[in-house]
Amino acid sequence: MTRSTCIQGSTPHTLGTSTPGPMLGDNASLAVWIRQPWMVRTSRGPRERGENVLIRGASPRDFSALAAMHARCTARTLLERYRAGGCPPPAVAIERTLRHTLSFVACTGRGEIVAAAVASRDPLHASNGAALGVLVEDAWQHRGLGRDLVTHLAGSAFVCGYTEVISYTGTSIVAAQRLLTEVGRTYAVLDDVSPHLHTYLSESSSLGLGAVREHLAC
C-alpha cells in the first residue's frame, strides 16, 4: 500500500467468507455497537471544508453502488486491494462480502459508496485471526476514511473474539504497517509469495468501534 488506502483480505477475490470465527469474547455487551452507523467528517487538511460521510454495516442492497465504486477505482488502487492484475473482483465475490457480519461501507449524502471494508476469519492462520480488507476510492483517499475503517474493523474483530488481525499488502508494506501500528503491536511477515502483517488486539481495541467513538465524543 503506497499512495492508496487499500488493504487486502486473505486472498484475491475472497472478500468475505462464511467460515465461522471465534465466539463473542468478554466484551460481548459491545456487540450491539458493531453495525451501528456513525458519521465522520472527511477533509484533506484544515483549509478544506470537507464532507460528512456515513459509515454503516453493509447489506446486499448495496451491490449496485459498491460495484459502481469499483468501476471508478483506478487499476493501481484495485491492485493494492486485490492484486489480480488490478482488476475488480467478480460480481459474486462482491455480493458475498456484503453478506458478511463485519462488512461496512462509507456513503456520501448523495448515496454513493466511496469506501468499503471487511473482516473475516483467515483460513490461512489460526482461528483467532481475522483478515482485513479495505478499499477507498481514489478521489476519497488521504481523508482519514481508511484509518477510521481499520480502527473500527479492529474493534469489531476484538469484540467478536479475535485476538489479532492479518493484513495482506499489495505493492508496499510500509504504509499499511504505519496505519496498523496505530491499532496495535504489529509485525511483518516478509513472505515472498504473500507478505502480510499481524496486528495484536487488546481491550483498548474495542474503543475503536466507530459508534462508540462518536458516542464518547458527544
C-alpha positions in Angstrom: 0.0 0.0 0.0 1.8 3.1 -1.1 -0.3 6.1 -2.2 -3.7 4.3 -1.9 -5.7 3.4 1.2 -6.2 -0.2 0.5 -5.5 -3.4 2.4 -6.2 -6.9 1.1 -8.2 -9.7 2.5 -6.8 -13.2 2.8 -6.6 -14.0 -0.9 -7.5 -12.2 -4.1 -11.3 -12.2 -4.8 -12.2 -13.8 -1.5 -13.7 -10.7 0.1 -15.6 -12.4 2.8 -16.3 -16.0 3.7 -18.8 -17.9 5.6 -16.0 -19.5 7.7 -17.1 -19.1 11.3 -14.8 -17.1 13.7 -14.4 -17.4 17.4 -17.3 -16.8 19.8 -18.0 -13.4 21.2 -15.5 -12.6 23.9 -15.9 -10.9 27.3 -16.8 -7.7 25.5 -20.0 -9.3 24.0 -22.1 -6.4 25.5 -20.4 -4.2 22.9 -21.6 -6.3 20.0 -24.7 -4.0 19.6 -22.3 -1.2 18.6 -20.6 -3.1 15.8 -23.1 -2.3 13.0 -24.4 0.9 14.4 -23.8 3.7 11.8 -21.7 6.7 12.6 -20.7 9.9 10.8 -17.2 11.2 10.0 -16.1 14.5 8.6 -13.6 14.0 5.9 -11.1 16.5 4.6 -7.5 16.6 3.2 -6.4 19.4 5.5 -7.6 22.2 7.9 -8.3 24.5 5.0 -10.7 22.2 3.2 -14.3 22.3 4.2 -14.7 18.6 3.9 -17.8 16.5 3.7 -19.8 14.3 6.0 -19.7 10.5 5.3 -21.9 7.9 6.9 -20.2 4.6 7.7 -22.6 1.7 8.4 -23.0 -2.0 8.1 -23.2 -3.3 4.5 -26.1 -5.2 3.1 -26.9 -7.0 -0.2 -28.9 -3.9 -1.3 -25.5 -2.1 -1.6 -24.4 -4.3 -4.5 -25.0 -1.8 -7.3 -23.4 1.1 -5.5 -20.4 -1.0 -4.5 -19.9 -2.3 -8.0 -20.0 1.3 -9.3 -17.3 2.3 -6.8 -15.1 -0.5 -8.0 -15.6 0.8 -11.6 -14.4 4.3 -10.5 -11.3 3.0 -8.9 -8.0 3.0 -10.8 -6.1 -0.2 -11.7 -3.4 0.8 -9.2 -5.9 1.1 -6.3 -7.5 -2.3 -7.2 -4.1 -3.8 -7.4 -3.3 -2.7 -3.9 -6.6 -4.3 -2.7 -6.9 -7.4 -4.7 -3.7 -7.9 -6.7 -5.2 -9.9 -9.6 -3.6 -7.6 -12.2 -5.5 -4.5 -11.0 -8.9 -5.9 -12.0 -12.1 -5.7 -9.9 -13.4 -8.9 -8.3 -16.3 -10.8 -10.0 -19.8 -9.9 -9.1 -20.3 -13.0 -7.0 -17.4 -12.0 -4.7 -18.7 -8.5 -4.2 -22.2 -9.9 -3.4 -20.6 -12.4 -1.0 -18.8 -9.8 1.1 -22.0 -7.7 1.5 -23.5 -10.6 3.5 -20.7 -10.8 6.0 -21.3 -9.5 9.5 -18.1 -7.5 9.6 -18.7 -5.7 6.3 -19.0 -2.0 6.2 -19.5 0.8 3.6 -18.9 4.6 3.7 -21.6 6.6 1.9 -21.9 10.2 0.9 -25.0 12.3 1.2 -25.7 11.6 -2.5 -25.9 7.8 -1.8 -22.5 6.9 -3.4 -20.3 4.3 -1.7 -16.8 5.7 -1.6 -15.1 3.1 0.7 -15.7 -0.5 1.8 -14.1 -2.7 4.5 -14.5 -6.3 5.6 -13.0 -8.6 8.3 -13.4 -12.3 8.2 -11.8 -15.4 9.6 -8.5 -16.0 7.9 -8.3 -19.6 6.7 -4.5 -19.4 6.4 -4.0 -18.7 10.1 -5.2 -19.9 13.5 -8.9 -19.4 14.3 -8.2 -16.3 16.4 -7.0 -14.4 13.4 -9.2 -12.2 11.2 -8.1 -11.0 7.8 -8.8 -7.3 7.0 -9.7 -5.8 3.6 -10.1 -2.1 2.9 -10.8 -0.3 -0.3 -11.1 3.5 -0.6 -12.0 5.1 -3.9 -9.1 7.2 -5.4 -10.9 10.6 -5.0 -11.5 9.9 -1.4 -8.1 8.8 -0.3 -6.0 10.8 2.2 -9.1 12.0 4.1 -8.9 9.6 7.0 -11.5 7.1 5.8 -9.1 4.2 5.6 -7.9 4.9 9.2 -11.4 5.1 10.5 -12.4 1.9 8.9 -9.4 0.0 10.0 -9.8 1.2 13.6 -13.5 0.1 13.5 -12.6 -3.3 12.0 -10.1 -4.0 14.7 -12.5 -3.1 17.4 -15.3 -5.2 15.8 -12.9 -8.2 15.4 -11.9 -8.0 19.1 -15.5 -7.8 20.3 -16.2 -10.9 18.1 -13.4 -12.8 19.9 -10.5 -12.4 17.6 -7.1 -11.6 19.2 -5.3 -10.5 16.1 -5.9 -9.2 12.6 -3.9 -10.1 9.5 -3.4 -7.7 6.6 -2.1 -8.8 3.2 -0.3 -5.9 1.5 -0.2 -5.0 -2.2 2.9 -3.5 -3.7 4.3 -1.9 -0.4 4.1 -3.0 3.2 5.3 0.3 4.7 2.1 2.4 4.6 -0.1 -0.4 5.8 2.3 -1.1 8.7 2.3 2.5 9.7 -1.5 2.5 9.7 -1.9 -0.7 11.6 0.7 0.2 14.3 -1.9 2.8 15.4 -4.3 -0.1 16.1 -1.9 -2.4 18.0 1.5 -4.1 18.1 2.3 -5.0 14.5 4.9 -7.2 12.9 5.6 -8.0 9.3 6.0 -11.5 7.7 8.0 -10.9 4.6 6.9 -14.0 2.7 8.0 -14.0 -1.0 4.6 -15.2 -2.1 2.2 -13.5 0.3 3.8 -10.8 2.5 1.4 -9.8 5.3 1.1 -8.1 8.7 0.0 -9.4 12.1 -1.6 -6.9 14.5 -2.4 -7.9 18.1 -5.6 -6.7 19.6 -6.3 -5.7 23.2 -9.1 -4.5 25.4 -8.5 -0.9 24.2 -9.2 -2.1 20.6 -13.0 -2.2 21.5 -12.9 1.6 22.0 -12.1 1.9 18.3 -15.7 1.0 17.4 -16.9 3.9 15.3 -20.3 4.4 17.0 -18.5 4.1 20.4 -16.0 6.8 19.5 -18.9 9.0 18.2 -20.8 8.5 21.5 -17.8 9.3 23.6 -17.1 12.5 21.7 -20.5 13.9 22.4 
